[in-house]
Amino acid sequence: MASNTSNDILNLIKSLSLSERLKIAEEILRNIREENMEAKAAELATATQNGPAILSLAGIMNEEEARIWDSAIAESRKIDEDEW
């Protein structure tokens, strides 16, 4: 199979009708948009999976730690109510 240079491809495209060129341009733009969306989705999945990096850096609690903290607060409120 012979390899085509970019000039060969451009000459081939120039020989097409305007509607055919527009279809090619639409397809190229669609592919670029889909690739960008896939990259953003992968980025979001990674961030969601690992949690936002800023939260782990700041030391924010995970779900289990938050439940323990919540139950400890509820228990301390019961003790305070019993004293009154």
VMD Tcl script that builds the backbone (N, CA, C; Angstrom):
set m [mol new atoms 252]
animate dup $m
set s [atomselect $m all]
$s set {name element resname resid chain x y z} {
  {N N MET 1 A 0.846 -1.174 0.000}
  {CA C MET 1 A 0.000 0.000 0.000}
  {C C MET 1 A 0.890 1.235 0.000}
  {N N ALA 2 A 0.638 2.131 -0.902}
  {CA C ALA 2 A 1.435 3.348 -1.008}
  {C C ALA 2 A 0.988 4.336 0.060}
  {N N SER 3 A 1.965 5.028 0.629}
  {CA C SER 3 A 1.601 6.020 1.644}
  {C C SER 3 A 1.311 7.358 0.957}
  {N N ASN 4 A 0.319 8.037 1.485}
  {CA C ASN 4 A -0.072 9.332 0.928}
  {C C ASN 4 A 0.528 10.453 1.761}
  {N N THR 5 A 0.965 11.483 1.081}
  {CA C THR 5 A 1.466 12.655 1.794}
  {C C THR 5 A 0.284 13.571 2.098}
  {N N SER 6 A 0.512 14.520 2.944}
  {CA C SER 6 A -0.558 15.468 3.264}
  {C C SER 6 A -0.980 16.247 2.020}
  {N N ASN 7 A -0.042 16.523 1.122}
  {CA C ASN 7 A -0.396 17.219 -0.123}
  {C C ASN 7 A -1.309 16.367 -0.995}
  {N N ASP 8 A -1.046 15.058 -1.043}
  {CA C ASP 8 A -1.917 14.152 -1.811}
  {C C ASP 8 A -3.339 14.184 -1.258}
  {N N ILE 9 A -3.441 14.134 0.047}
  {CA C ILE 9 A -4.765 14.134 0.687}
  {C C ILE 9 A -5.479 15.461 0.439}
  {N N LEU 10 A -4.748 16.573 0.560}
  {CA C LEU 10 A -5.360 17.883 0.310}
  {C C LEU 10 A -5.825 18.007 -1.136}
  {N N ASN 11 A -5.035 17.532 -2.058}
  {CA C ASN 11 A -5.435 17.584 -3.472}
  {C C ASN 11 A -6.673 16.731 -3.726}
  {N N LEU 12 A -6.743 15.589 -3.076}
  {CA C LEU 12 A -7.913 14.733 -3.207}
  {C C LEU 12 A -9.158 15.438 -2.651}
  {N N ILE 13 A -9.015 16.061 -1.506}
  {CA C ILE 13 A -10.152 16.776 -0.900}
  {C C ILE 13 A -10.580 17.946 -1.785}
  {N N LYS 14 A -9.622 18.663 -2.318}
  {CA C LYS 14 A -9.958 19.793 -3.189}
  {C C LYS 14 A -10.711 19.358 -4.442}
  {N N SER 15 A -10.507 18.143 -4.852}
  {CA C SER 15 A -11.197 17.648 -6.055}
  {C C SER 15 A -12.652 17.256 -5.771}
  {N N LEU 16 A -13.038 17.193 -4.512}
  {CA C LEU 16 A -14.407 16.818 -4.144}
  {C C LEU 16 A -15.340 18.018 -4.261}
  {N N SER 17 A -16.618 17.726 -4.297}
  {CA C SER 17 A -17.611 18.820 -4.336}
  {C C SER 17 A -17.685 19.489 -2.971}
  {N N LEU 18 A -18.308 20.651 -2.949}
  {CA C LEU 18 A -18.425 21.412 -1.700}
  {C C LEU 18 A -19.193 20.628 -0.643}
  {N N SER 19 A -20.277 19.984 -1.018}
  {CA C SER 19 A -21.063 19.223 -0.041}
  {C C SER 19 A -20.257 18.054 0.526}
  {N N GLU 20 A -19.433 17.413 -0.303}
  {CA C GLU 20 A -18.596 16.319 0.188}
  {C C GLU 20 A -17.525 16.831 1.141}
  {N N ARG 21 A -16.963 17.998 0.837}
  {CA C ARG 21 A -15.971 18.598 1.729}
  {C C ARG 21 A -16.597 18.970 3.066}
  {N N LEU 22 A -17.828 19.497 3.019}
  {CA C LEU 22 A -18.519 19.850 4.264}
  {C C LEU 22 A -18.797 18.608 5.120}
  {N N LYS 23 A -19.156 17.512 4.478}
  {CA C LYS 23 A -19.383 16.268 5.211}
  {C C LYS 23 A -18.103 15.800 5.904}
  {N N ILE 24 A -16.991 15.920 5.214}
  {CA C ILE 24 A -15.701 15.535 5.801}
  {C C ILE 24 A -15.385 16.437 7.002}
  {N N ALA 25 A -15.592 17.748 6.828}
  {CA C ALA 25 A -15.333 18.689 7.917}
  {C C ALA 25 A -16.235 18.388 9.114}
  {N N GLU 26 A -17.507 18.095 8.867}
  {CA C GLU 26 A -18.439 17.754 9.961}
  {C C GLU 26 A -17.962 16.519 10.711}
  {N N GLU 27 A -17.534 15.522 9.980}
  {CA C GLU 27 A -17.092 14.274 10.606}
  {C C GLU 27 A -15.831 14.497 11.436}
  {N N ILE 28 A -14.915 15.290 10.925}
  {CA C ILE 28 A -13.687 15.590 11.675}
  {C C ILE 28 A -14.036 16.323 12.962}
  {N N LEU 29 A -14.897 17.342 12.867}
  {CA C LEU 29 A -15.293 18.094 14.062}
  {C C LEU 29 A -16.047 17.217 15.057}
  {N N ARG 30 A -16.901 16.332 14.578}
  {CA C ARG 30 A -17.635 15.414 15.453}
  {C C ARG 30 A -16.663 14.511 16.206}
  {N N ASN 31 A -15.685 13.986 15.483}
  {CA C ASN 31 A -14.696 13.119 16.135}
  {C C ASN 31 A -13.889 13.866 17.188}
  {N N ILE 32 A -13.519 15.100 16.895}
  {CA C ILE 32 A -12.772 15.900 17.862}
  {C C ILE 32 A -13.627 16.128 19.105}
  {N N ARG 33 A -14.906 16.475 18.911}
  {CA C ARG 33 A -15.810 16.722 20.038}
  {C C ARG 33 A -15.978 15.455 20.884}
  {N N GLU 34 A -16.154 14.304 20.239}
  {CA C GLU 34 A -16.324 13.043 20.961}
  {C C GLU 34 A -15.070 12.672 21.738}
  {N N GLU 35 A -13.909 12.894 21.141}
  {CA C GLU 35 A -12.658 12.612 21.840}
  {C C GLU 35 A -12.521 13.497 23.065}
  {N N ASN 36 A -12.889 14.782 22.943}
  {CA C ASN 36 A -12.832 15.689 24.082}
  {C C ASN 36 A -13.795 15.251 25.173}
  {N N MET 37 A -14.994 14.823 24.791}
  {CA C MET 37 A -15.985 14.380 25.766}
  {C C MET 37 A -15.508 13.114 26.477}
  {N N GLU 38 A -14.909 12.197 25.740}
  {CA C GLU 38 A -14.387 10.974 26.343}
  {C C GLU 38 A -13.266 11.292 27.324}
  {N N ALA 39 A -12.401 12.215 26.963}
  {CA C ALA 39 A -11.300 12.592 27.843}
  {C C ALA 39 A -11.838 13.228 29.121}
  {N N LYS 40 A -12.835 14.106 28.981}
  {CA C LYS 40 A -13.420 14.741 30.161}
  {C C LYS 40 A -14.144 13.723 31.029}
  {N N ALA 41 A -14.831 12.766 30.419}
  {CA C ALA 41 A -15.532 11.732 31.179}
  {C C ALA 41 A -14.529 10.865 31.951}
  {N N ALA 42 A -13.423 10.527 31.315}
  {CA C ALA 42 A -12.394 9.741 31.988}
  {C C ALA 42 A -11.784 10.525 33.143}
  {N N GLU 43 A -11.566 11.808 32.919}
  {CA C GLU 43 A -11.029 12.683 33.963}
  {C C GLU 43 A -11.983 12.753 35.148}
  {N N LEU 44 A -13.266 12.917 34.865}
  {CA C LEU 44 A -14.277 12.996 35.911}
  {C C LEU 44 A -14.377 11.679 36.662}
  {N N ALA 45 A -14.325 10.565 35.954}
  {CA C ALA 45 A -14.391 9.258 36.601}
  {C C ALA 45 A -13.203 9.050 37.529}
  {N N THR 46 A -12.034 9.456 37.105}
  {CA C THR 46 A -10.841 9.325 37.936}
  {C C THR 46 A -10.951 10.212 39.166}
  {N N ALA 47 A -11.417 11.443 38.993}
  {CA C ALA 47 A -11.559 12.360 40.125}
  {C C ALA 47 A -12.606 11.854 41.101}
  {N N THR 48 A -13.708 11.307 40.592}
  {CA C THR 48 A -14.766 10.791 41.444}
  {C C THR 48 A -14.294 9.549 42.175}
  {N N GLN 49 A -13.556 8.712 41.492}
  {CA C GLN 49 A -13.071 7.470 42.073}
  {C C GLN 49 A -12.098 7.747 43.209}
  {N N ASN 50 A -11.200 8.648 43.000}
  {CA C ASN 50 A -10.181 8.947 44.002}
  {C C ASN 50 A -10.601 10.064 44.941}
  {N N GLY 51 A -11.719 10.682 44.659}
  {CA C GLY 51 A -12.129 11.846 45.426}
  {C C GLY 51 A -11.339 13.040 44.930}
  {N N PRO 52 A -11.921 14.219 45.029}
  {CA C PRO 52 A -11.181 15.399 44.600}
  {C C PRO 52 A -9.878 15.533 45.380}
  {N N ALA 53 A -8.814 15.775 44.673}
  {CA C ALA 53 A -7.494 15.830 45.299}
  {C C ALA 53 A -7.422 16.900 46.379}
  {N N ILE 54 A -8.110 18.000 46.181}
  {CA C ILE 54 A -8.052 19.089 47.167}
  {C C ILE 54 A -8.660 18.657 48.492}
  {N N LEU 55 A -9.702 17.797 48.440}
  {CA C LEU 55 A -10.317 17.339 49.682}
  {C C LEU 55 A -9.386 16.412 50.453}
  {N N SER 56 A -8.713 15.504 49.767}
  {CA C SER 56 A -7.785 14.630 50.473}
  {C C SER 56 A -6.601 15.428 50.992}
  {N N LEU 57 A -6.190 16.435 50.251}
  {CA C LEU 57 A -5.097 17.291 50.694}
  {C C LEU 57 A -5.511 18.062 51.948}
  {N N ALA 58 A -6.753 18.510 51.995}
  {CA C ALA 58 A -7.229 19.289 53.135}
  {C C ALA 58 A -7.575 18.393 54.327}
  {N N GLY 59 A -7.611 17.079 54.129}
  {CA C GLY 59 A -7.898 16.171 55.221}
  {C C GLY 59 A -9.377 16.000 55.495}
  {N N ILE 60 A -10.238 16.223 54.516}
  {CA C ILE 60 A -11.676 16.046 54.679}
  {C C ILE 60 A -11.969 14.572 54.905}
  {N N MET 61 A -12.972 14.309 55.735}
  {CA C MET 61 A -13.322 12.937 56.092}
  {C C MET 61 A -13.901 12.158 54.923}
  {N N ASN 62 A -13.675 10.855 54.965}
  {CA C ASN 62 A -14.358 9.995 54.008}
  {C C ASN 62 A -15.724 9.630 54.590}
  {N N GLU 63 A -16.500 8.832 53.882}
  {CA C GLU 63 A -17.873 8.516 54.289}
  {C C GLU 63 A -17.921 7.811 55.643}
  {N N GLU 64 A -17.057 6.853 55.854}
  {CA C GLU 64 A -17.034 6.096 57.116}
  {C C GLU 64 A -16.676 7.010 58.285}
  {N N GLU 65 A -15.672 7.851 58.105}
  {CA C GLU 65 A -15.292 8.790 59.166}
  {C C GLU 65 A -16.427 9.742 59.481}
  {N N ALA 66 A -17.153 10.181 58.467}
  {CA C ALA 66 A -18.275 11.092 58.679}
  {C C ALA 66 A -19.382 10.413 59.475}
  {N N ARG 67 A -19.668 9.134 59.216}
  {CA C ARG 67 A -20.691 8.404 59.980}
  {C C ARG 67 A -20.298 8.277 61.441}
  {N N ILE 68 A -19.041 7.933 61.685}
  {CA C ILE 68 A -18.558 7.811 63.063}
  {C C ILE 68 A -18.666 9.149 63.790}
  {N N TRP 69 A -18.261 10.209 63.122}
  {CA C TRP 69 A -18.328 11.550 63.703}
  {C C TRP 69 A -19.779 11.928 64.008}
  {N N ASP 70 A -20.678 11.631 63.088}
  {CA C ASP 70 A -22.086 11.945 63.264}
  {C C ASP 70 A -22.666 11.200 64.461}
  {N N SER 71 A -22.341 9.916 64.586}
  {CA C SER 71 A -22.868 9.149 65.727}
  {C C SER 71 A -22.270 9.634 67.040}
  {N N ALA 72 A -21.012 10.062 67.031}
  {CA C ALA 72 A -20.388 10.597 68.241}
  {C C ALA 72 A -21.068 11.897 68.671}
  {N N ILE 73 A -21.419 12.733 67.712}
  {CA C ILE 73 A -22.116 13.987 68.038}
  {C C ILE 73 A -23.502 13.686 68.599}
  {N N ALA 74 A -24.207 12.754 67.978}
  {CA C ALA 74 A -25.548 12.378 68.458}
  {C C ALA 74 A -25.463 11.828 69.874}
  {N N GLU 75 A -24.471 11.022 70.145}
  {CA C GLU 75 A -24.294 10.444 71.489}
  {C C GLU 75 A -23.985 11.534 72.513}
  {N N SER 76 A -23.148 12.491 72.129}
  {CA C SER 76 A -22.813 13.568 73.063}
  {C C SER 76 A -24.028 14.449 73.345}
  {N N ARG 77 A -24.913 14.616 72.372}
  {CA C ARG 77 A -26.136 15.389 72.603}
  {C C ARG 77 A -27.056 14.674 73.566}
  {N N LYS 78 A -27.105 13.339 73.501}
  {CA C LYS 78 A -27.929 12.576 74.436}
  {C C LYS 78 A -27.414 12.760 75.858}
  {N N ILE 79 A -26.086 12.751 76.005}
  {CA C ILE 79 A -25.498 12.945 77.336}
  {C C ILE 79 A -25.833 14.336 77.856}
  {N N ASP 80 A -25.711 15.354 77.000}
  {CA C ASP 80 A -26.025 16.727 77.413}
  {C C ASP 80 A -27.487 16.848 77.835}
  {N N GLU 81 A -28.426 16.202 77.123}
  {CA C GLU 81 A -29.838 16.274 77.453}
  {C C GLU 81 A -30.131 15.595 78.786}
  {N N ASP 82 A -29.407 14.523 79.090}
  {CA C ASP 82 A -29.611 13.793 80.344}
  {C C ASP 82 A -29.150 14.632 81.534}
  {N N GLU 83 A -28.128 15.453 81.348}
  {CA C GLU 83 A -27.602 16.282 82.438}
  {C C GLU 83 A -28.571 17.417 82.786}
  {N N TRP 84 A -29.379 17.875 81.855}
  {CA C TRP 84 A -30.267 18.998 82.103}
  {C C TRP 84 A -31.481 18.482 82.751}
}
mol reanalyze $m
mol bondsrecalc $m
mol representation Tube
mol addrep $m
